[in-house]
Amino acid sequence: MSERSRLRELIARFEALGAQVRREDAMALLAGAELEWDDVAPFVSPGEHGYTRRRIARTDAFEMLVMTWRPGQRSAPHDHAGSLCALRVMRGGVHETRYAPAPDGLVDPCARGELREGEVAVDTTTEVHALSNDASDGSLLVTLHVYAPPLPELRRFAARPSEARALPIFSRRRAARAPVVALIGGGFSGTLAAAHLVRLASQSDRALHVVIVDRQAAFGEGAAYRTADGRHLLNVPASNMSAWPDRREHFLAWARRRDPAVAPTDFLPRRLYGEYVRDTFFEVAAESAQDVTAEIVRAEVHDVRRDADRWRLELDGGAPIDADAIVVATGHRPPECPIGDRWSGSRSRYIEDPWASLALSAIAPDEPVVLLGTGLTAIDVLLTITRSLREAPVVAISRRGLAPASHASVPVRAIDPSEWLDPLIDRGPTARTLVRELRAAIARADDWRAVIDGLRPHTARTWRALPEREAARLLRHARAYWEVRRHRVAPPVAAILHELESRGVFRTLAGRVLAARADDEGVTLDVRARGAVDPHSLRTAWIVNCTGPGSGARLAGAPGLGALIRAEHLELDGLGLGVRTDEHGRAREGDRARGDLVVIGTLRKPDLWESTAVPELREQARDAARVLLEHLAHARA
C-alpha cells in the first residue's frame, strides 16, 4: 500500500465513525494504523517561530494534522476546548507535563511523562497539558494528531512560576460582613478594576470579596494580549503602558526586570502584557488586608438578574454567584460577518474569528488570502500568516482601503488644541466644522501626529459636544480617516508592511465585496472597486474576517449582557456603539444612574468615544473601584 493510500485508509476509517468519535475508537485506529515515516514526511515543516501544524484532512467530525517540533519547542499549557485529542508519535519523543488548576487562576504541574516513537495517547476535552521536544541531540519530533471535533483554538493557561506560591487572598475564608463585587470579564479592564478594589478596600480597612468571572483560561489577557505571536506588538510605547494612573513607570520597570535593555520608546510584544496585568493584580493581592478575599471563576455568564436586593449571575457551569455589585468589563464583541447571505457554498475556507488561536494555522504560505478589512486586525493576521516566507498574495479589502499609519520613529511632542478647540466647542461643533478645524491644525503642524496626540485628552468632551445627528455624520464620513491615524502601528510593524508591499505580497483595495462563491479549491469573490461601475472577480484560497470588533447594536443577544439589556438595567445608545453611562461609568436606567452596576471599556464609547486603550481604561478601572466602594459603604450604612 502506498503512503498516500495508507493515509487515505486511516482517514476513511475515522470518517466511518460518524459524527461522534469515541476515545477508545480513536486510540484503536491510531495504534492499529500501518503508518510509516513516508506517510507523513510530505507534511513535515520545521518552523523557526514555534512548532508547526499541517492539516491532512478535515470534516465536521474531526481533523487530522501533522505537527513538527524542533528541539526546545513546546506548547503552552492548554486544554482542548471541548475536543478529544488523539496523537501518535511518528518520530522522536514527546515530553508531556500535566497541570492542575489552582484557585488563583494559574495552573500547577502535577505529572510528567514521555511518549516514544510509535506510541499513542488520547486526552479528554478538559485535561490541561503541555507538550515539548526536549531532545538534546538536535532531532525533530513529529506527531500525528486527530481532534474530534475540529479544534477552533487552544485555551492557553498561565503556569505558576516555579518560585511562586498561591497567595492567602484566594484561600482565606470570606468575612461574614464582606460584600461581593462580581467582575464580568477578566481582561485588562476587569483585572485592573479588581486590583483597584483590593487595594482601596485594604487601605480603608473594609471587608470585600472580589470575583473575576471570565470564560478564558488565563485571566488578565483579554483578546488583545492573548496572542502568542511575538510579531504582534503593543501600539503604545512602554513608557505609557503602566496599569496605574499614578505610577507611570510601573510597566517599564516590570519589563526592565526581565530585560534591562528595554527603552521607554520600545514597542514590546503584546503577549508579555497579559503576564504583566496578572502580576500587577498579584502584587496588590499579596498586600491585601485580612478581610479582603478574591476568587477566579472560569465560566461564561449566561444570565444576570436582580434577586431581592442583590444580583444573581447564572453561569454555564458551576454554582450561581450572588453579588452586591457588578462591573461589566466584557471587552470587544466578536466580529460580524460582512458578507452575510451573499455567500454560497461551503464556508470551510472562511475564517470568521481571526482571534481564535488556531484559525490561521491552516493557511499555507503558497495559498492566496483575502482579508475583509484593512485595520489593525488585518495587520495582525498579515503578520501571522507571513511569519514563514510567503509568495502568494494577500489582499485586504475595505470601503476606503485605508491601512493604519505608523508611529514616528522619534517621539513627537503633542500640541495642545485648546486655542482652536475651545471656541469651536463653545459655538457648538458640527461634523463639518470639526473636520475642517482639525485639518487646518494639521496643516500648521510639522507632524500630524502632534495634533492627533494633543487632541486625545479632549476627545470625550469634544464627542459629547456633538449633537447625535452630527455624531452619526462624523461616524459615517470621517471615522475611518480618524482611526487609521489615531490607532497607529509600531515602527517595526510598519517596516514589515513596507517590505511586504514592496515584494508585491500585500496590497490594500478600496471596494466592496458583493458576493462570494465557494468550491472545493477556494472562493471566488465579486468585488466592486471604489469608483468603478462594474465588479471584477477575485479568486482566493482563504477569506479572513478582519472587520474588527462587532458593534454594540447586537448586544441584546449576547449571553449575560442581553439579560441586563432586556431587563432595562443596561440601555443601548442610539448610534449602536454600546450602552449609556454617566461620567463615572455607572449604568443609566432612564434618568438615574445605578451605583451597583458599573461599565468599563468599549461599551462606554457612546459617552466617551475614546474607550479602548490602556491610558483611558486604567482611569476607568480606578474610577469604577471608587464608585463601587462608595456605593457599598452607603448601602450598608
C-alpha positions as CSV (number, residue, x, y, z in Angstrom):
1,M,0.0,0.0,0.0
2,S,1.5,3.4,-0.9
3,E,2.0,6.1,1.7
4,R,-0.9,8.2,0.4
5,S,-3.3,5.2,0.3
6,R,-2.4,4.3,3.9
7,L,-3.3,7.8,5.0
8,R,-6.5,7.7,2.9
9,E,-7.4,4.4,4.6
10,L,-6.9,5.9,8.1
11,I,-9.0,9.0,7.2
12,A,-11.7,6.7,5.7
13,R,-11.8,4.7,9.0
14,F,-12.2,7.9,11.0
15,E,-15.0,9.1,8.6
16,A,-16.8,5.8,9.1
17,L,-17.1,6.5,12.9
18,G,-19.7,9.2,12.1
19,A,-20.4,12.4,14.0
20,Q,-19.1,11.1,17.3
21,V,-15.5,9.9,17.7
22,R,-15.1,8.0,21.0
23,R,-11.8,7.8,23.0
24,E,-11.4,4.0,22.5
25,D,-12.1,4.2,18.8
26,A,-9.5,7.0,18.2
27,M,-6.9,5.0,20.3
28,A,-7.5,1.8,18.3
29,L,-7.4,3.4,14.9
30,L,-4.2,5.3,15.5
31,A,-2.5,2.4,17.2
32,G,-3.5,-0.1,14.6
33,A,-2.7,2.1,11.5
34,E,0.2,0.6,9.4
35,L,1.8,4.0,9.0
36,E,5.4,4.6,8.2
37,W,7.6,7.7,8.1
38,D,7.0,8.2,4.3
39,D,3.3,8.6,5.1
40,V,3.8,11.9,6.9
41,A,7.1,13.1,5.5
42,P,5.5,15.4,2.9
43,F,3.8,17.3,5.7
44,V,6.8,17.8,7.9
45,S,7.8,21.5,8.0
46,P,10.0,22.7,10.8
47,G,9.4,26.3,11.8
48,E,11.6,29.0,13.3
49,H,9.0,30.6,15.5
50,G,7.4,27.6,17.1
51,Y,6.1,24.1,16.3
52,T,4.1,23.9,13.0
53,R,0.8,22.4,12.2
54,R,0.0,21.0,8.7
55,R,-3.6,19.8,8.1
56,I,-4.1,16.5,6.3
57,A,-7.9,16.2,6.5
58,R,-10.9,17.9,8.0
59,T,-14.6,17.0,8.3
60,D,-17.3,18.3,10.6
61,A,-16.5,15.4,12.9
62,F,-12.7,15.5,13.1
63,E,-9.4,16.9,11.7
64,M,-6.1,15.3,11.2
65,L,-2.8,17.1,11.4
66,V,1.0,16.6,11.3
67,M,2.9,18.7,13.9
68,T,6.7,19.3,13.7
69,W,8.7,20.3,16.7
70,R,12.3,21.5,16.7
71,P,14.4,20.8,19.8
72,G,13.3,23.2,22.6
73,Q,9.9,24.0,21.0
74,R,6.9,23.5,23.2
75,S,3.2,24.3,23.6
76,A,1.8,26.4,26.3
77,P,-0.3,24.7,29.0
78,H,-3.7,24.2,27.3
79,D,-6.9,22.2,27.2
80,H,-8.7,21.2,24.0
81,A,-11.8,23.5,24.3
82,G,-14.3,20.6,24.2
83,S,-12.5,18.4,21.6
84,L,-11.0,15.0,22.1
85,C,-7.3,14.9,21.2
86,A,-5.5,11.7,20.0
87,L,-1.9,11.6,19.0
88,R,0.7,9.2,17.7
89,V,4.4,9.9,17.8
90,M,5.9,9.4,14.3
91,R,9.5,10.3,15.1
92,G,11.3,11.3,18.2
93,G,9.9,11.5,21.7
94,V,7.4,13.9,23.2
95,H,7.5,15.1,26.8
96,E,4.2,15.8,28.4
97,T,3.5,17.9,31.5
98,R,0.0,17.7,33.0
99,Y,-1.4,20.6,35.1
100,A,-4.0,21.1,37.8
101,P,-5.9,24.3,38.0
102,A,-5.4,26.4,41.2
103,P,-7.8,28.9,42.9
104,D,-5.8,31.9,41.8
105,G,-6.3,31.3,38.1
106,L,-2.9,29.7,37.5
107,V,-2.1,26.0,36.9
108,D,0.4,23.9,38.7
109,P,2.4,20.9,37.2
110,C,1.1,17.7,38.7
111,A,2.5,14.9,36.5
112,R,5.1,14.3,33.8
113,G,5.6,11.6,31.2
114,E,7.1,10.7,27.8
115,L,5.8,9.1,24.7
116,R,8.2,7.4,22.3
117,E,8.1,6.7,18.6
118,G,5.0,4.6,17.7
119,E,3.2,5.2,21.0
120,V,-0.3,6.6,21.1
121,A,-2.2,8.7,23.7
122,V,-5.7,10.2,23.9
123,D,-6.6,13.2,26.1
124,T,-10.1,14.1,27.2
125,T,-11.6,17.5,26.4
126,T,-10.8,19.1,29.8
127,E,-7.3,17.9,30.7
128,V,-4.7,20.6,30.8
129,H,-1.2,19.7,29.5
130,A,1.8,20.9,27.5
131,L,3.9,19.1,25.0
132,S,7.6,19.7,24.2
133,N,10.6,18.3,22.3
134,D,13.3,18.1,24.8
135,A,15.8,16.2,22.6
136,S,19.4,17.0,23.3
137,D,20.7,15.5,20.0
138,G,19.0,18.0,17.7
139,S,16.4,15.6,16.4
140,L,12.9,16.6,15.3
141,L,9.7,15.5,16.9
142,V,6.9,14.7,14.5
143,T,3.4,13.8,15.8
144,L,0.2,12.9,14.1
145,H,-2.8,14.5,15.8
146,V,-6.6,13.9,15.5
147,Y,-9.0,16.4,17.1
148,A,-12.7,15.4,17.3
149,P,-14.5,17.6,16.6
150,P,-12.0,20.0,14.9
151,L,-10.3,22.3,17.4
152,P,-11.1,26.0,17.0
153,E,-8.5,27.2,19.5
154,L,-6.1,26.1,22.2
155,R,-7.3,27.6,25.5
156,R,-3.9,28.7,26.9
157,F,-3.4,28.6,30.7
158,A,-0.9,30.5,32.7
159,A,1.5,28.3,34.6
160,R,2.7,29.3,38.0
161,P,6.4,30.3,38.1
162,S,8.4,27.7,40.0
163,E,9.4,30.0,42.8
164,A,5.8,31.4,43.3
165,R,3.2,30.2,45.8
166,A,-0.6,30.8,45.8
167,L,-1.5,33.9,47.8
168,P,-3.6,33.8,51.0
169,I,-6.2,36.1,49.5
170,F,-7.5,33.2,47.4
171,S,-7.7,30.7,50.3
172,R,-8.9,32.8,53.3
173,R,-12.4,32.3,54.4
174,R,-14.6,35.2,53.2
175,A,-15.5,37.6,56.0
176,A,-19.2,37.3,57.1
177,R,-19.7,41.1,56.6
178,A,-17.9,41.3,53.2
179,P,-20.0,42.5,50.3
180,V,-19.4,40.8,46.9
181,V,-18.3,42.5,43.7
182,A,-18.5,40.4,40.6
183,L,-16.5,41.4,37.6
184,I,-17.9,40.1,34.3
185,G,-14.7,39.9,32.1
186,G,-11.2,39.1,33.2
187,G,-9.2,41.0,30.6
188,F,-7.2,44.2,31.2
189,S,-10.2,46.3,32.4
190,G,-11.8,43.7,34.7
191,T,-8.5,42.6,36.2
192,L,-7.3,46.2,36.9
193,A,-10.7,47.1,38.4
194,A,-10.3,44.1,40.7
195,A,-6.8,45.3,41.6
196,H,-8.1,48.8,42.5
197,L,-10.9,47.3,44.5
198,V,-8.5,45.1,46.5
199,R,-6.1,48.0,47.1
200,L,-8.7,50.5,48.1
201,A,-10.6,48.1,50.4
202,S,-7.3,47.1,52.1
203,Q,-6.2,50.7,52.6
204,S,-9.6,51.7,54.1
205,D,-9.9,48.5,56.2
206,R,-13.1,47.4,54.5
207,A,-14.2,43.8,54.1
208,L,-14.7,42.8,50.5
209,H,-14.9,39.7,48.3
210,V,-13.9,40.1,44.7
211,V,-14.9,37.6,42.0
212,I,-13.5,37.7,38.4
213,V,-15.6,35.7,36.0
214,D,-14.2,35.0,32.6
215,R,-14.5,32.1,30.2
216,Q,-10.9,32.4,29.1
217,A,-8.3,30.1,30.6
218,A,-5.8,32.8,31.7
219,F,-7.2,36.0,33.2
220,G,-5.6,39.3,32.6
221,E,-5.1,38.9,28.9
222,G,-8.3,39.6,27.0
223,A,-8.4,39.4,23.2
224,A,-5.6,41.9,22.7
225,Y,-3.0,40.3,24.9
226,R,-3.9,36.6,24.4
227,T,-1.8,36.3,21.2
228,A,1.2,34.0,21.2
229,D,2.7,35.7,18.1
230,G,5.8,37.7,19.0
231,R,5.4,39.9,16.0
232,H,2.2,41.4,17.5
233,L,3.5,44.5,19.2
234,L,1.9,47.0,21.6
235,N,0.9,50.1,19.7
236,V,1.9,52.3,22.6
237,P,5.5,52.8,23.8
238,A,6.5,51.0,27.0
239,S,6.7,54.3,28.9
240,N,2.9,54.9,28.6
241,M,1.6,51.4,29.3
242,S,1.5,51.4,33.1
243,A,-1.6,49.8,34.6
244,W,-1.6,52.5,37.3
245,P,-2.5,56.1,36.5
246,D,-0.3,57.4,39.4
247,R,2.7,55.1,38.7
248,R,3.6,55.9,35.1
249,E,6.9,53.9,35.1
250,H,5.4,50.7,36.5
251,F,5.3,48.7,33.3
252,L,8.6,49.9,32.1
253,A,10.2,48.9,35.5
254,W,8.5,45.4,35.2
255,A,9.8,45.0,31.6
256,R,13.3,46.0,32.6
257,R,13.4,43.4,35.4
258,R,13.2,40.9,32.6
259,D,15.4,42.7,30.1
260,P,17.4,45.7,31.3
261,A,17.9,46.9,27.7
262,V,14.2,47.9,27.3
263,A,13.9,51.6,26.4
264,P,10.9,53.9,27.2
265,T,10.2,54.2,23.5
266,D,10.2,50.5,22.8
267,F,7.0,48.8,21.5
268,L,7.1,45.4,23.3
269,P,5.3,42.1,22.3
270,R,1.7,42.1,23.3
271,R,2.0,38.6,24.7
272,L,4.1,40.0,27.6
273,Y,1.4,42.4,28.6
274,G,-1.1,39.8,29.8
275,E,1.5,38.4,32.2
276,Y,2.2,42.0,33.4
277,V,-1.5,42.5,34.1
278,R,-1.7,39.3,36.1
279,D,1.5,40.2,38.0
280,T,0.0,43.6,38.8
281,F,-3.1,42.0,40.4
282,F,-0.9,39.5,42.3
283,E,1.3,42.4,43.5
284,V,-1.7,44.1,45.1
285,A,-3.2,40.8,46.3
286,A,0.0,40.0,48.2
287,E,-0.5,43.1,50.4
288,S,-4.3,42.7,50.9
289,A,-5.9,43.1,54.3
290,Q,-7.2,40.0,56.2
291,D,-10.9,40.7,55.4
292,V,-10.3,41.1,51.6
293,T,-10.7,37.9,49.6
294,A,-10.7,37.1,45.9
295,E,-11.8,34.3,43.6
296,I,-11.2,33.5,39.9
297,V,-14.1,31.7,38.2
298,R,-13.6,30.2,34.7
299,A,-17.0,30.3,33.2
300,E,-19.3,32.3,30.9
301,V,-22.1,34.3,32.4
302,H,-25.3,33.4,30.5
303,D,-27.9,35.2,32.7
304,V,-27.9,38.1,35.1
305,R,-31.0,39.1,37.1
306,R,-32.0,41.0,40.2
307,D,-32.8,38.7,43.1
308,A,-34.2,40.7,46.1
309,D,-31.6,43.5,46.6
310,R,-28.7,41.6,45.0
311,W,-27.6,40.4,41.6
312,R,-27.6,36.8,40.7
313,L,-25.1,35.6,37.9
314,E,-26.0,32.3,36.3
315,L,-23.0,30.5,34.8
316,D,-22.7,28.0,32.1
317,G,-21.0,25.7,34.6
318,G,-20.9,25.7,38.4
319,A,-23.0,27.4,41.1
320,P,-24.5,30.8,40.6
321,I,-22.9,33.9,42.1
322,D,-24.8,36.3,44.3
323,A,-23.2,39.8,44.2
324,D,-23.9,43.2,45.8
325,A,-22.5,45.0,42.8
326,I,-21.3,44.2,39.2
327,V,-18.6,45.5,36.9
328,V,-19.2,44.9,33.3
329,A,-15.8,44.7,31.6
330,T,-16.5,42.3,28.7
331,G,-14.2,44.0,26.1
332,H,-14.7,43.7,22.4
333,R,-17.6,41.9,20.9
334,P,-17.0,39.1,18.3
335,P,-16.7,40.3,14.7
336,E,-19.7,40.4,12.4
337,C,-19.8,38.8,9.0
338,P,-19.6,41.5,6.3
339,I,-20.9,39.2,3.5
340,G,-23.9,37.6,5.3
341,D,-26.4,35.9,2.9
342,R,-24.3,36.9,-0.2
343,W,-22.2,33.8,0.4
344,S,-22.9,30.5,-1.4
345,G,-21.2,27.1,-0.9
346,S,-19.1,25.7,1.9
347,R,-17.6,28.1,4.5
348,S,-14.7,25.8,5.3
349,R,-12.3,28.4,3.8
350,Y,-13.8,31.3,5.6
351,I,-12.2,32.2,9.0
352,E,-14.9,34.1,10.9
353,D,-13.0,34.8,14.1
354,P,-9.3,35.7,13.4
355,W,-8.6,35.9,17.2
356,A,-9.2,32.1,17.6
357,S,-5.7,30.9,18.3
358,L,-5.6,28.1,15.7
359,A,-7.7,29.6,13.0
360,L,-4.9,30.9,10.9
361,S,-2.6,27.8,11.2
362,A,-4.3,26.0,8.3
363,I,-3.3,28.7,5.8
364,A,-0.2,27.6,3.8
365,P,2.4,30.1,2.5
366,D,1.6,29.3,-1.1
367,E,-2.2,30.0,-0.8
368,P,-3.6,33.4,-1.7
369,V,-5.6,35.2,1.1
370,V,-8.2,37.9,1.1
371,L,-8.6,39.9,4.3
372,L,-12.0,41.6,4.8
373,G,-10.9,44.8,6.5
374,T,-7.7,46.9,6.4
375,G,-7.3,48.0,10.0
376,L,-5.3,46.7,13.0
377,T,-7.0,43.3,12.9
378,A,-6.0,42.8,9.3
379,I,-2.4,43.8,10.2
380,D,-2.3,41.2,13.0
381,V,-3.5,38.5,10.6
382,L,-1.0,39.6,8.0
383,L,1.9,39.4,10.4
384,T,0.9,35.9,11.5
385,I,0.5,34.4,8.0
386,T,3.8,35.9,6.8
387,R,6.0,34.5,9.6
388,S,7.1,31.9,7.1
389,L,8.3,33.1,3.7
390,R,5.2,33.9,1.7
391,E,5.0,34.3,-2.1
392,A,1.2,34.0,-2.5
393,P,-0.6,37.4,-2.4
394,V,-2.6,38.8,0.4
395,V,-5.2,41.4,-0.5
396,A,-7.0,43.5,2.2
397,I,-10.3,45.0,1.2
398,S,-12.3,47.8,2.9
399,R,-14.6,50.5,1.7
400,R,-11.8,53.1,1.7
401,G,-8.8,50.8,1.6
402,L,-7.1,52.7,4.4
403,A,-4.3,51.0,6.4
404,P,-3.1,52.2,9.8
405,A,-0.5,54.8,9.9
406,S,2.8,54.4,11.8
407,H,4.1,56.0,15.0
408,A,7.1,58.3,14.4
409,S,10.5,56.7,14.8
410,V,11.3,59.5,17.2
411,P,8.7,60.6,19.8
412,V,6.7,63.7,18.8
413,R,5.6,66.3,21.3
414,A,1.8,66.7,21.4
415,I,0.3,70.1,20.6
416,D,-2.4,71.5,22.9
417,P,-5.6,72.1,20.7
418,S,-7.3,74.5,23.2
419,E,-6.7,77.6,21.1
420,W,-8.9,76.4,18.3
421,L,-10.9,73.7,20.0
422,D,-12.4,75.7,22.9
423,P,-14.1,78.3,20.7
424,L,-15.4,75.5,18.5
425,I,-17.0,73.7,21.4
426,D,-18.4,77.0,22.8
427,R,-20.1,77.7,19.4
428,G,-21.4,74.1,19.1
429,P,-19.4,72.0,16.7
430,T,-20.7,70.1,13.7
431,A,-19.0,67.2,11.9
432,R,-18.0,69.5,9.1
433,T,-16.5,72.3,11.3
434,L,-14.7,69.8,13.5
435,V,-13.1,68.1,10.5
436,R,-12.2,71.5,8.9
437,E,-10.5,72.8,12.0
438,L,-8.6,69.6,12.6
439,R,-7.3,69.6,9.0
440,A,-6.2,73.2,9.5
441,A,-4.4,72.4,12.7
442,I,-2.6,69.5,10.9
443,A,-1.6,71.8,8.1
444,R,0.0,74.2,10.6
445,A,2.0,71.4,12.4
446,D,5.3,69.9,11.5
447,D,3.9,66.4,12.2
448,W,0.3,65.5,12.1
449,R,0.8,63.1,15.0
450,A,1.4,66.0,17.3
451,V,-2.1,67.2,16.5
452,I,-3.8,63.8,16.9
453,D,-2.0,63.1,20.2
454,G,-2.8,66.6,21.5
455,L,-6.5,66.1,20.8
456,R,-6.6,62.8,22.7
457,P,-7.2,64.2,26.3
458,H,-10.0,66.4,24.8
459,T,-11.8,63.6,22.8
460,A,-14.5,62.9,25.3
461,R,-15.7,66.5,25.8
462,T,-15.5,67.1,22.0
463,W,-17.6,64.0,21.4
464,R,-20.2,65.0,24.0
465,A,-20.5,68.4,22.4
466,L,-21.7,66.9,19.1
467,P,-25.5,66.6,18.7
468,E,-26.4,63.0,17.9
469,R,-27.1,63.8,14.3
470,E,-23.7,65.3,13.9
471,A,-22.0,62.4,15.7
472,A,-23.7,60.0,13.3
473,R,-22.4,62.1,10.4
474,L,-18.9,62.1,11.8
475,L,-19.0,58.3,12.2
476,R,-20.3,57.8,8.6
477,H,-17.8,60.1,6.8
478,A,-14.7,60.6,9.0
479,R,-14.4,57.7,11.4
480,A,-12.1,55.6,9.1
481,Y,-9.8,58.5,8.5
482,W,-9.5,59.3,12.2
483,E,-8.9,55.7,13.3
484,V,-6.0,54.9,10.9
485,R,-4.2,58.0,12.3
486,R,-5.3,57.6,16.0
487,H,-4.7,53.8,16.2
488,R,-1.2,53.5,14.7
489,V,1.2,50.6,14.4
490,A,4.6,50.4,15.9
491,P,7.6,51.4,13.6
492,P,8.9,47.8,13.4
493,V,5.5,46.6,12.1
494,A,5.4,49.5,9.6
495,A,8.7,48.3,8.3
496,I,7.4,44.8,7.8
497,L,4.3,46.2,5.9
498,H,6.6,48.2,3.7
499,E,8.7,45.2,2.9
500,L,5.7,43.0,2.1
501,E,4.2,45.7,-0.2
502,S,7.5,46.2,-2.0
503,R,7.7,42.5,-2.7
504,G,4.1,42.5,-4.0
505,V,2.9,40.1,-1.3
506,F,0.5,42.6,0.3
507,R,-1.8,45.3,-1.0
508,T,-5.0,47.1,0.0
509,L,-8.0,47.5,-2.1
510,A,-10.8,50.1,-1.7
511,G,-14.1,48.5,-2.6
512,R,-16.9,46.3,-1.6
513,V,-17.5,42.5,-1.7
514,L,-20.8,41.9,-3.5
515,A,-20.9,38.1,-3.4
516,A,-18.8,35.0,-2.6
517,R,-19.0,31.6,-4.2
518,A,-17.0,28.7,-2.6
519,D,-16.0,25.4,-4.1
520,D,-13.6,22.6,-3.0
521,E,-10.5,24.6,-4.1
522,G,-11.2,28.1,-2.8
523,V,-13.5,31.1,-3.1
524,T,-14.4,33.5,-5.9
525,L,-15.4,37.0,-4.9
526,D,-17.3,39.6,-6.8
527,V,-15.7,42.9,-5.9
528,R,-16.6,46.4,-7.0
529,A,-13.6,48.7,-6.6
530,R,-14.3,52.2,-5.2
531,G,-15.3,54.5,-8.1
532,A,-15.9,51.6,-10.5
533,V,-19.2,50.8,-12.2
534,D,-18.7,47.1,-12.9
535,P,-17.4,44.4,-10.5
536,H,-14.5,42.2,-11.1
537,S,-13.7,38.6,-9.9
538,L,-11.1,37.8,-7.4
539,R,-10.0,34.2,-6.8
540,T,-8.5,33.2,-3.4
541,A,-7.9,30.2,-1.3
542,W,-8.9,31.7,2.1
543,I,-11.0,34.6,3.4
544,V,-10.4,36.0,6.8
545,N,-12.9,38.4,8.5
546,C,-10.8,41.3,9.8
547,T,-13.6,43.8,10.1
548,G,-12.7,44.2,13.8
549,P,-14.9,44.1,16.9
550,G,-18.7,43.8,16.5
551,S,-20.9,46.8,17.2
552,G,-23.0,47.4,20.3
553,A,-26.2,47.0,18.3
554,R,-26.0,43.2,18.7
555,L,-25.5,43.3,22.5
556,A,-29.1,42.3,23.2
557,G,-28.3,38.8,22.0
558,A,-25.1,38.4,24.0
559,P,-25.0,36.0,27.0
560,G,-25.4,37.8,30.3
561,L,-25.4,41.3,28.8
562,G,-28.5,40.5,26.9
563,A,-30.4,39.8,30.1
564,L,-29.3,43.1,31.6
565,I,-30.5,44.9,28.5
566,R,-33.8,43.1,28.3
567,A,-34.4,43.9,31.9
568,E,-33.5,47.6,31.1
569,H,-30.6,47.7,33.6
570,L,-28.4,48.5,30.6
571,E,-29.7,50.8,27.9
572,L,-28.3,50.7,24.3
573,D,-27.4,54.0,22.7
574,G,-28.9,55.4,19.5
575,L,-25.8,55.0,17.4
576,G,-25.2,51.3,18.1
577,L,-21.9,51.9,19.9
578,G,-22.6,50.5,23.3
579,V,-24.6,51.3,26.4
580,R,-25.4,54.6,28.2
581,T,-23.3,55.5,31.3
582,D,-22.7,58.6,33.4
583,E,-19.3,60.3,33.7
584,H,-18.2,57.7,36.3
585,G,-19.3,54.6,34.3
586,R,-22.4,53.9,36.2
587,A,-25.1,52.3,34.0
588,R,-28.0,54.6,33.2
589,E,-31.6,53.4,33.7
590,G,-33.6,56.1,32.2
591,D,-32.8,59.3,34.1
592,R,-30.9,57.6,37.0
593,A,-27.5,56.0,37.3
594,R,-27.1,52.7,39.1
595,G,-24.4,52.7,41.8
596,D,-24.2,48.9,41.8
597,L,-23.7,48.4,38.1
598,V,-20.6,50.0,36.5
599,V,-19.3,49.6,33.0
600,I,-15.7,49.8,31.8
601,G,-14.2,49.7,28.3
602,T,-15.6,49.6,24.8
603,L,-19.2,49.6,25.9
604,R,-18.7,53.2,27.1
605,K,-18.0,54.5,23.6
606,P,-21.4,56.3,23.5
607,D,-20.3,58.6,26.3
608,L,-16.5,58.8,25.8
609,W,-15.8,57.7,22.2
610,E,-12.1,57.0,23.2
611,S,-12.6,53.9,25.3
612,T,-10.3,51.2,24.1
613,A,-6.7,52.0,25.0
614,V,-4.8,51.5,28.2
615,P,-4.3,55.2,29.1
616,E,-8.1,55.6,29.2
617,L,-9.1,52.2,30.6
618,R,-6.7,52.5,33.6
619,E,-8.6,55.7,34.6
620,Q,-11.9,53.9,34.2
621,A,-10.8,51.0,36.3
622,R,-9.7,53.3,39.2
623,D,-13.0,55.3,39.0
624,A,-15.1,52.1,38.9
625,A,-13.5,50.8,42.1
626,R,-14.0,54.2,43.9
627,V,-17.7,54.4,42.8
628,L,-18.5,50.9,43.8
629,L,-16.8,51.1,47.3
630,E,-18.6,54.4,47.9
631,H,-21.9,52.8,46.9
632,L,-21.4,49.8,49.1
633,A,-20.4,51.9,52.1
634,H,-23.7,54.0,51.8
635,A,-25.8,50.9,51.2
636,R,-24.5,49.3,54.4
637,A,-24.6,52.5,56.5
